[in-house]
């Protein structure tokens, strides 16, 4: 079966978040620190800055501490902007034709820069989400197979091919 593939920013953002949560432990730790750890550290830093300014009257140290707190919050909430920048750079490479066969997956970019051929057994794992199948080729790359372009019978067929190759789901 052949399907035309294109990916919106929202789909790319969702896939990136899922990718960060399902790959290596180090990438997962970094993602969780970015999403949850930095805001908590920023709040603690802001409280310490307030304590230093009020109790110790150390306004210079408190201002440095407060700037550090603002940096941690800025870094966390800048994440979607950074992902958008990567998407804008790669958007032309995310459009193409995907061919799914019992042997594997072939992705041909419409801009002609590259083609990718994978056997189902080459994928480290796969994730079945309501809007997509996401197959991970390793700790740094993934392919998104959109379910909206497949019928329910074709989705079951792809699920069967992925399951038969002994992938972790």
SULQUI-V659135 format. One record per residue. N is the residue number from 1. PHI is phi in radians with two decimals (999 if undefined). PSI is psi in whole degrees, -180 to 180 (* if undefined). BURIAL is b if it has 24 or more other ideal C-beta (glycine too) atoms within 12 Angstrom, else e. Layout:
# SULQUI-V659135
{{N/PHI/PSI/BURIAL} {N/PHI/PSI/BURIAL}}
This chain:
# SULQUI-V659135
{{1/999/141/e} {2/-2.01/136/e} {3/-2.34/145/b} {4/-1.43/133/e} {5/-2.09/130/b} {6/-2.55/155/b} {7/-2.30/124/b} {8/-1.37/168/e} {9/-1.09/-40/e} {10/-1.07/-42/e} {11/-1.16/-41/b} {12/-1.13/-43/b} {13/-1.09/-45/e} {14/-1.08/-43/b} {15/-1.14/-39/b} {16/-1.13/-42/b} {17/-1.11/-44/b} {18/-1.11/-42/b} {19/-1.05/-45/b} {20/-1.13/-32/b} {21/-1.45/-17/b} {22/-2.02/3/b} {23/-1.76/-135/b} {24/-1.19/155/e} {25/-1.06/-37/e} {26/-1.14/-44/e} {27/-1.14/-40/e} {28/-1.10/-44/e} {29/-1.07/-45/e} {30/-1.06/-43/e} {31/-1.14/-46/b} {32/-1.15/-36/e} {33/-1.13/-41/e} {34/-1.11/-46/b} {35/-1.33/-43/e} {36/-1.99/-39/e} {37/-1.18/-46/e} {38/-1.10/-44/b} {39/-1.09/-38/b} {40/-1.15/-45/e} {41/-1.11/-36/e} {42/-1.13/-41/b} {43/-1.17/-42/e} {44/-1.09/-43/e} {45/-1.11/-39/b} {46/-1.15/-41/b} {47/-1.12/-41/e} {48/-1.14/-38/e} {49/-1.12/-42/b} {50/-1.13/-42/e} {51/-1.10/-42/e} {52/-1.13/-39/e} {53/-1.27/-41/e} {54/-1.40/-50/e} {55/-1.44/-47/e} {56/-1.67/-8/e} {57/0.96/35/e} {58/-1.73/78/e} {59/-1.22/-33/e} {60/-1.19/-47/e} {61/-1.12/-38/e} {62/-1.14/-38/b} {63/-1.18/-37/e} {64/-1.13/-43/e} {65/-1.09/-40/b} {66/-1.18/-38/b} {67/-1.11/-38/e} {68/-1.10/-41/b} {69/-1.10/-45/b} {70/-1.09/-39/e} {71/-1.05/-45/e} {72/-1.10/-42/b} {73/-1.18/-42/e} {74/-1.06/-44/e} {75/-1.08/-41/e} {76/-1.15/-48/b} {77/-1.44/-2/e} {78/-1.53/-10/e} {79/-0.90/-51/b} {80/-1.05/-34/e} {81/-1.18/-40/e} {82/-1.16/-40/e} {83/-1.14/-38/b} {84/-1.06/-41/e} {85/-1.10/-42/e} {86/-1.14/-42/e} {87/-1.05/-45/b} {88/-1.06/-34/e} {89/-1.27/-33/e} {90/-1.81/-4/e} {91/-0.96/-39/e} {92/-1.20/-21/e} {93/-1.57/-4/b} {94/-1.73/4/b} {95/-1.90/131/e} {96/3.11/-162/b} {97/-2.05/128/e} {98/-1.90/129/b} {99/-1.95/122/e} {100/-1.94/123/b} {101/-2.27/169/e} {102/-1.06/-22/e} {103/-1.42/-35/e} {104/2.97/-157/b} {105/-2.14/139/b} {106/-2.25/130/b} {107/-2.13/122/b} {108/-2.00/119/e} {109/-1.26/142/e} {110/-1.25/-25/e} {111/-1.40/-3/e} {112/1.32/12/e} {113/-1.33/-31/e} {114/-2.87/156/e} {115/-2.17/151/e} {116/-2.26/130/b} {117/-2.11/127/e} {118/-2.36/139/b} {119/-1.45/153/e} {120/-1.02/-34/b} {121/-1.22/-14/e} {122/-1.35/-16/e} {123/-1.44/138/b} {124/-1.19/-42/b} {125/-2.83/171/b} {126/-2.46/154/b} {127/-2.26/130/b} {128/-1.81/107/b} {129/-1.97/163/b} {130/-0.98/-35/e} {131/-1.80/-4/e} {132/-2.84/159/b} {133/-1.78/132/b} {134/-2.06/121/b} {135/-1.90/133/b} {136/-1.79/124/b} {137/-1.55/-2/b} {138/2.72/-164/e} {139/-1.36/-2/e} {140/-2.25/2/e} {141/-2.61/149/e} {142/-2.54/161/b} {143/-2.18/138/b} {144/-1.85/122/b} {145/-1.81/110/b} {146/-1.26/131/b} {147/-1.36/-23/b} {148/-1.18/-17/e} {149/-1.63/-4/b} {150/-2.00/146/b} {151/-1.34/169/e} {152/-1.14/-33/e} {153/-1.17/-44/e} {154/-1.14/-37/e} {155/-1.08/-43/b} {156/-1.13/-37/e} {157/-1.12/-47/e} {158/-1.11/-42/b} {159/-1.04/-40/b} {160/-1.13/-43/e} {161/-1.10/-42/b} {162/-1.16/-41/b} {163/-1.20/-36/e} {164/-1.25/-18/e} {165/-1.55/10/b} {166/1.06/41/e} {167/-1.50/154/b} {168/-1.39/131/e} {169/-2.01/*/e}}
